[in-house]
Amino acid sequence: MSDAPAASVPDNGAPLNQEEAPGFKVFAGNLAYTTTDEGLKTFFAPVENYVRSVTVILRGTRSAGYGFVALDTAEAAQKAVDLLNKKELDGRQVIIEIAKPADQKDKDNKDNKAKRRPGRRGGKAVPGEVTEAEANGEPARVDEAVPAAPGTDEAAKPKKKKKKAARKPRSKGQDEQAAESTPVAVSSTDAEAAPAEGAAKKPRARKPKAPRTPRPAGEDPVGEPSKTMLFVANLGFNIDDAGLAVLFTDAGITVNSARIVRRRWGQPRKSKGYGFVDVGGEEEQKKAIAALEGKEVGGRPIAVKVAVNAPPKDDDDEVKPAEAVAA
């Protein structure tokens, strides 16, 4: 039997101190839990002639998900990083980096602890140590922990904030007397602003909108016929502005603009099945009506007529072209 002392093992089975193998070490992270020492060694086949040792770190009897590979030279370690980083092993993309020396890791840990600001969760100052604020000459915070007295087993206790004394309620007579004795200057702007603030809080009542009287069938809309705009009806609901313009341009009609009328609500706003096309002149209007009136588009015979500029109404939000007049 070997006379070497056995490594101390805690309750979970992980060794407390593992001696690092000599050589130039490479860190292998994001390993699958099924990856073994042999599997990791096979993964380092491009530099297998330089491999000294391969160790997958265990947490109890299960892999911790990372390991270390010791190589003979720094060039071999860098070559392993260049060739194997982000490569796949056992279904996972492995991270290969040059491992930090133990003294460098200890230094980084100390630096990270020094950067923690006291007073935050997980960053309170250790009892007996000088905090960063005290080192900069700033007064200690009230809620910082106070170190326990030497020779006692009591843990450090945070200082309690002093409670402000509650004010005694004043009597009604005192309040009235103070109000009379203390003159208060009220500017004209403050006096005007007070009622204005109260008025702004009231909900704004909506003016009821009068129902629109439907136009009798066969009656032309009231208004002046447009000299450039056409009304196009009975369109499919899937036709958009560009599709409406294509109907006219394919027929050789000049199109300045094309717009499908959509519902006010909903997302996306659905087409109402009609729209308006600006063709630029009366000659183009006649040409478009002759070419497209009654033409089937998507199984529907469309209607093309001269649009009418309807007069504005008080209850309308904006001036809109009326439907059409017969050509």
N, C-alpha and C positions, 0 to 999 in steps of 0.2 A: 504493500500500500504506500501511497505517496504521503510524505510528511508535510505537504503544503496545507496551510490552514484553509478550511472551507469558507466560502464567501457567506457573509451574513445575509439572511433572507427574511424580509418582513412577512406579515400575515398574508399579503396577496401573492407572495411567491416571487416577486421581482427583486433581483439583487440590489442592494443599496449602493454599492460601488463596483463598477465594472471597469477593469483596467483597459485602456485604449491600446489597440495594437499599434506598433511603431510603423513609420512610413508616412506617405502622403495620403491623407484620408479624403474620401469623397462621400458626401451625404446623398442618400437615396430616399426621397420622400414620396408620399402618396401611393405607397405600396398596397396591394391587395392583402387581405388578412390570410389568404391561402399561399402567398409567396414565401418560400423557404430560403435557407442559405444557399442550397444547391441551385434553386431557380434563379436567385439573384446573381450567383456566380456565372451561370450560363448566359444571363443577360449581358454580362460584361465580357463576352467572348471576343470583341474587337481588341481588347487589351489584356487578354487572359495571361499572356506571358509576363505581365508586370503585376498581377494580382498577388498580394501576400495573404490577405484574409478577407472573409466576407461574413458580416454579422447582421442578422435581422434582429432588432431589439424586441424583446418579449415583455409583455405586461401580464405577469402571471404565466399562464400556459398559452396565451394568445398573442399574436403579433401586435405590436404597437403601431404598425403602419409605416415604419421607416427603418432604415438601417445604415450601416457604414461599410465602405470597401476601402481597404488599405492597399496602396500601390507603391511600387519601388521608387518612382521618380515623379517630380512635379510635372514633367512633360506628359507622362502617361495619364496623370490625374486630369490635366487640362484636356487631353485628347478624349478621355472618357466623357467629360462634360460636353464637349463639342459634338460627339457622335451620338450620345445616348439621351441627352436632355429632351424631354417632351416625347420620347418614344413610348410605345405601348407595351406593357408587361402584364400578363394575366388579366387583360381587359381594362387596365387603368393606365392613364398617361402619367408616367413617372417623372419626378423632378430630380435632376442630377445637378449637384452644386459642389464646389470646393468646400469642405467642412472647415469650420472655424477652430483654431486651437483652443484648448481648455482655458488658458489664461485670458484669451480674447473674449470667450463667452462670459467668464466671471466679470471681466471689466465692463462688458455691455450690460450685464444684469445690474451692476452697481450704478452705472450711469442712468439706467432707466428708473431705478429707485430714487436717485437724487433728483430726477426731473419731476417726480410726482409732487403735486401741490398739496400742502396740508389743508384739511378742512373738507375735502371731497371724499366721497365714498371710496374706500380702498386706498386712500392716499393720506391717511392721518399720520402725523409725526410720531415717531417712536418716543416713549417717555425717556427723558434725560438727554435727548438729542436737540441740537440747535436747529430750528426750522429755517427755511429759506428766507422767510419774512424777517425773522430776528437777525439773520446774518446781514440783511440789507439795511438794518437799522430801523425797521418798521415795528410798531407795537404789536404784541401778540394778540391774536383774536380771542374773543371772549369764549367761543365754543371749542377752543383747542383743549386737548387733554392736558391735565396737570400731572406731572410725574409724582409717583408715590414716594413717601418719605423713606429714606434709606433704613434698612433693617426691618421693614414691615412687609407683610405678605399681601397687603391690599393692592388691588389693581388700580391703575390710573383712572381717575374719575373726571369727567368733563365739568367745567364750571357752569353753574346755572346762571341764566340771565336774571337780572333783577327785575322784578315786576314793578310797574309804575303804580303809585297809589291812586285808587279810584277817586274821582272827583265827587264831592257831595252835591246832590241835586239842589238847585237853587229854588227858592220859593217863588210863587207867582208874583208877589209884591216886589221882590228884589228884581225880577226880570223887567217888570214895568218901570221901576225906578231907573234901572240902567238904560232902558230904551229912551226915557225922557231926558236923561242927563247927557247922553251921547248923541251929538248931532251927526247926521249922515247926509252927505251931499249926493244927490241923485242927478245925474246929467240928463239932458233932454234925449240923448241917444239911447241911454239905458231905459228910460221910461217908454220910448217907442218900441224898443226891442222886446220888452216883457210881454206885451200882448201879442206881438208878432210870433214869438216862440210858442205861446199857447195856441195860436191859430194854426200853426204849421203841424201840430200834432193831430189835428182832427183829420179823419180820413176824407179823401176827396170823393164827393158823390159823382157817380157817372151819369151823364146825361142820357136818358133813354133814347134809343135810336128808332126813328119811325120806320115801320116796315115798308119796303119798296113795293109799289103797286105794279103787278106784272103787266107787260104790254100785251094787248090782244093779238091773237094770231093773225098774221097777214099784214099787220100795220107796220109801216116803216118807222125806225127810230127817229126821234127829234134831234136835229142838229145839221151841221154843214158837212156835205160829203167831202172826204179827204181827197186831195189830188195826188197823193203819193202812197197812201197806206191801203192795204188789203186785209180783209177779215177772212180767216180760214177756220172752218168749223168741221165737226165730226172726225177729228183726228184721233188716232190711237193714243192711249194713255202712256205708252212707252216712247213716244216721239218727243225729243227735246229740241232746244233752240237750233242746234246744228242740223238735226234731221229735217226740221222744217225748212231751213235755208236750202238744203240739198234738193228738196222737192222742186224748188223754183229754179235753181241754177242748172239742174239736169234738163229742164225744159227750155233753157236758153234765156231765162229771165234774169235781169240784173237785180241783185239783192243788196240793199244798203244795211238792213238789219232785220232780224227775225226773232220773235219773242213768243214763247208759250206762256199762257196765263195759268198760274198755279194757285192752289189754295193757300190761305194765309197761315193756317195752322198745320202742325204735323212735321215730322222729321224723318225722311226728306219730304219736302212739300210736293204733293202730287199734282199732276196736270189736270186741268178742268176739261181738256179735250178740244180746246180752240186756242187760236193765237193771232198775231198780227205780223204782217210782213211789209216793210218799206221797200218799194221797188223804184222810187225816185221820180216817177212821172205818170201822167195819164196814159200815154201810149203803152208803157210797160204794164199798166193796170189792165188795159183792154187785152193785151197780148197774153197776160197770165190767166185772165178769166177764160179766154177762148181755149187755152191749152189745158187747164187744170180743173175747171168746173166739172164736177161729177166723176172725176178720175178715181179709180179704186186704189187706196193705199192701205195695205195691211187688212184687206177684206172689207174696207169701209169706203163708200163714195164720199169724197170730201166736197165741201161747199166753199167756193171762193167768190167773195163779193167785195165791193168798195166799202171801206170802213167809214164811219161817221164820227166826226168830232162832237161828242155830246157836250152840252153846256154844263158848267160847274154847278154843283148843288151844295147847299149848306151842310148836309149830313154826310157828304162824301169826304174821304180823307184826301183824295187827289183827283185831278181831272183825268178821266179815262175815255178812250174811244168807245163809242157805242158799237153794237154788234155789226150791222151792215145795212146797206140799202141795195135794192135790186139794181143790177147794172143796166 
